Amino acid sequence: MNEHVDGRKLRFEHRRAEVLRAATEHALDHGLAGLSLRKVAQTVGVSHATLVHHFSTKDELVAEIVDLVLARSLALPDLADDDPEPLETIWQRATSDTGRRYIRLFTAITGHAMHDNPRLRDAVARSMRQRTALLAAGLVRHGCPEPEATALATSLLSTLRGLLVDLLVTADEERVRAAFEDLAAELDRRGAHWQPPARPPSPSATDEVRS
Amino acid sequence: MNEHVDGRKLRFEHRRAEVLRAATEHALDHGLAGLSLRKVAQTVGVSHATLVHHFSTKDELVAEIVDLVLARSLALPDLADDDPEPLETIWQRATSDTGRRYIRLFTAITGHAMHDNPRLRDAVARSMRQRTALLAAGLVRHGCPEPEATALATSLLSTLRGLLVDLLVTADEERVRAAFEDLAAELDRRGAHWQPPARPPSPSATDEVRS
């Protein structure tokens, strides 16, 4: 492999990621509706040609922004399994300044996905199904019976998304926070009946049973 | 008053409502993103001049479409107080073909309201607060304690909106229906503890307490 080409490729990749990050910031502030390559180029401070070089078309750029935003909105990748209040942690993150910016754009993207945009709709659908599966698995680890985990995860994520949209639209902080606390209390009550899932017995546990 | 003018005014009003209805149908099918007075005029079958005469600007027309859609999405005006399963009735309506078209456009409108559109955001906020107040009042009539009615109404509407968006995006009919049934079962369980709202004690009840 040619070292010169490699170095240039690396710099290009680096530059590309930087442009994507800046374009995403622009979308987080202003949405996707008025987004154009020309406007992004202006804001980001690169030439229109550079932008076209990296992303070809506006649709391509938007698709990458969407992937980034979907991956970060209501994401739970690093939520500790022993977090004593996982729902509160999710809520705190989602309602932080950064969280709100992402949920705002996520909501705008979902809106765009409603009509004549099957590609965007598929991206949002994938994201929703992934979140649901992740949360369902987390609920099972917390003792939720498996047969109801997917339904509960679907319902919980819907409530969280719905509450966040209400908050972003109305800015009724107190009313929405009270609704979140109501939700958390109901989930606590429901979880009080849960049994931790049965685990395969460890050798020592088996010994104990045998002795 | 001049009868001729009156008659013409009536015909104009009639014509205006007809154009608005047709433009709303167009938006229900295709959303608001690509909406233009020219396109609506074409689809509705009136001249561009007629459309401008009735609505002046695209923003004006969009505002009226939005008001119509917000008034109809997840609306509960004629829900009977003695409906044995009010939540199921709301769900059936919202997931009917007509219901889905309205929720789809409502979701698109909410998306548009996220960035740089305070007028649209205010319209959606008004609609959300009205629905919440209506549902909270209904819950109190069903015996929900007043201090928790607004929080529960906020949470319930968020869940319903969220489930409907999930359904429209993923088309996972079974998963979302199961989540709705989980929600309905939880609400039933919660409602089992509710007392009908306190009424002034009747003389005989007072007597019983005394005896």
Interface residues (C-beta under 8 A of the other chain):
Chain A: D29 H30 G31 A33 G34 R104 L105 T107 A108 I109 T110 G111 H112 A113 M114 H115 D116 R121 V124 A125 M128 R129 T132 E148 T150 A151 L152 T154 S155 L157 S158 T159 L160 R161 G162 L163 V165 D166 L168 V169 T170 A171 D172 R175 V176 A178 A179 F180 E181 D182 L183 E186 R190
Chain B: D29 H30 G31 A33 G34 R104 L105 T107 A108 I109 T110 G111 H112 A113 M114 H115 D116 R121 V124 A125 M128 R129 T132 E148 T150 A151 L152 T154 S155 L157 S158 T159 L160 R161 G162 L163 V165 D166 L168 V169 T170 A171 D172 R175 V176 A178 A179 F180 E181 D182 L183 E186 R190
